[in-house]
Amino acid sequence: MAILSAGELARMQRFRRPQDGARYGQAHALLRRALSAVSPEVAPEAWLFDVPQKGGKPFALTPSGARGPFFNLTHCHGLVAVAVSTIREVGLDAEPAERSAASYDLARRVFSPKEIGKDGPAVWDNRALTRLWCAKEALAKGAGFGLALDFAEIVIDPDRQTILSAPAEIDPSRWRFSVEAAPPGFTLALAWEAD
């Protein structure tokens, strides 16, 4: 925790549940170390962070104010993960592979009828829904919109790793993604800008 900024330490303390604050701190410490692994001239504790607009995607700065590598981080119960790239924007999301069953009302707000069927499936495949969710969130985070987008407008095929359609804010031809089942017990999705 010694490499975290005063602001990160203060935010860590504001979480209601100590384990959530600890995950936040672990994610940010991992991020700082990962940034320094690709830019070893900057010590982990020296990184600065800025956000271009309220709710926008944060970016890393060196102590001299130069833009650092692209990054994204995610954390959920039992897992903290970071993606860092020196060449393109990235988005990352992780969820436990075995999530509780989603209600149809919730699912139809975040999945398109093409993804779940007009009336919903007869039996929920929670692993498939988790893969869909992770891919959508990784894409939205990578593009800098996070949860501000209508996820039902993002239509994907996680098995073919194809974006079928997206809201006007995202050009599907500019993005790629991968959904993995590793580490064991989690679903991890990575989105990145295409060449």
Long-range contacts (C-beta under 8 A, 24 or more apart in sequence): 1-25, 1-29, 2-45, 3-29, 3-32, 3-33, 3-43, 3-44, 3-45, 4-28, 4-29, 4-32, 4-45, 5-45, 19-77, 23-75, 23-76, 23-77, 23-80, 24-75, 26-75, 26-80, 27-73, 27-74, 27-75, 27-80, 27-82, 28-73, 30-73, 30-80, 30-81, 30-82, 31-71, 31-73, 31-82, 31-84, 34-71, 34-82, 34-84, 35-60, 35-68, 35-69, 35-71, 35-84, 37-84, 38-69, 38-84, 38-86, 39-68, 39-69, 39-86, 42-68, 55-146, 55-148, 56-144, 57-89, 57-141, 57-144, 57-146, 72-138, 72-141, 72-142, 74-141, 76-186, 78-185, 78-186, 79-183, 79-186, 81-188, 83-190, 85-192, 88-192, 88-193, 88-195, 89-142, 89-143, 89-144, 89-192, 89-193, 90-142, 90-190, 90-191, 90-192, 90-193, 91-137, 91-138, 91-139, 91-140, 91-141, 91-142, 91-143, 91-177, 91-190, 91-191, 91-192, 92-138, 92-141, 92-142, 92-188, 92-189, 92-190, 92-191, 93-133, 93-134, 93-135, 93-137, 93-138, 93-141, 93-188, 93-189, 94-134, 94-186, 94-187, 94-188, 94-189, 95-130, 95-133, 95-134, 95-186, 95-187, 96-130, 96-185, 96-186, 96-187, 97-127, 97-130, 97-181, 97-185, 97-186, 97-187, 98-126, 98-127, 98-185, 99-126, 99-129, 99-130, 100-126, 101-126, 102-126, 102-129, 108-152, 109-151, 109-152, 110-136, 110-151, 110-152, 111-151, 111-152, 112-152, 112-153, 112-154, 112-155, 114-155, 114-164, 115-155, 115-156, 127-187, 128-158, 130-187, 131-158, 131-179, 131-187, 131-189, 132-156, 132-158, 134-179, 134-187, 134-188, 134-189, 135-177, 135-179, 135-189, 135-191, 137-189, 138-177, 138-189, 138-190, 138-191, 139-163, 139-166, 139-170, 139-175, 139-177, 139-191, 140-170, 141-191, 142-175, 142-191, 142-192, 142-193, 143-169, 143-170, 143-175, 143-191, 145-169, 145-170, 158-189
